[in-house]
Amino acid sequence: MPYKCFYPCISACDGIMQQEKEKEELNAYKLKIVKKYMSMLVE
């Protein structure tokens, strides 16, 4: 989702972007763990 940042809310917008980025990284991390677990089950 694109965020339109205007000068007064740039800091708030940065906060939102940071949260989104952290959420994506967390999901990627979870996915990695799940894949690793699944490959262990398959072996």
C-alpha positions as CSV (number, residue, x, y, z in Angstrom):
1,M,0.0,0.0,0.0
2,P,1.5,3.4,-1.0
3,Y,1.4,5.9,1.8
4,K,1.1,9.6,0.8
5,C,3.2,11.6,3.2
6,F,2.7,15.2,3.7
7,Y,5.2,17.3,5.7
8,P,3.3,17.4,9.0
9,C,2.9,13.6,9.2
10,I,6.2,12.4,7.7
11,S,7.4,11.2,11.1
12,A,4.1,9.3,11.7
13,C,4.3,7.9,8.2
14,D,7.9,6.7,8.8
15,G,6.6,5.0,11.9
16,I,3.9,3.2,9.8
17,M,6.4,2.2,7.1
18,Q,8.8,0.9,9.8
19,Q,6.0,-1.2,11.3
20,E,5.0,-2.6,7.9
21,K,8.7,-3.5,7.2
22,E,9.1,-5.2,10.5
23,K,5.8,-7.2,9.9
24,E,7.1,-8.3,6.5
25,E,10.4,-9.4,8.0
26,L,8.7,-11.3,10.8
27,N,6.4,-13.1,8.3
28,A,9.4,-14.0,6.2
29,Y,11.2,-15.3,9.3
30,K,8.1,-17.4,10.3
31,L,7.9,-18.7,6.8
32,K,11.6,-19.8,6.8
33,I,11.0,-21.6,10.1
34,V,7.9,-23.4,8.8
35,K,9.7,-24.5,5.6
36,K,12.7,-25.7,7.6
37,Y,10.3,-27.7,9.9
38,M,8.4,-29.1,6.9
39,S,11.7,-30.3,5.3
40,M,12.6,-32.0,8.5
41,L,9.3,-33.8,8.5
42,V,9.8,-34.9,4.9
43,E,13.2,-36.4,5.5
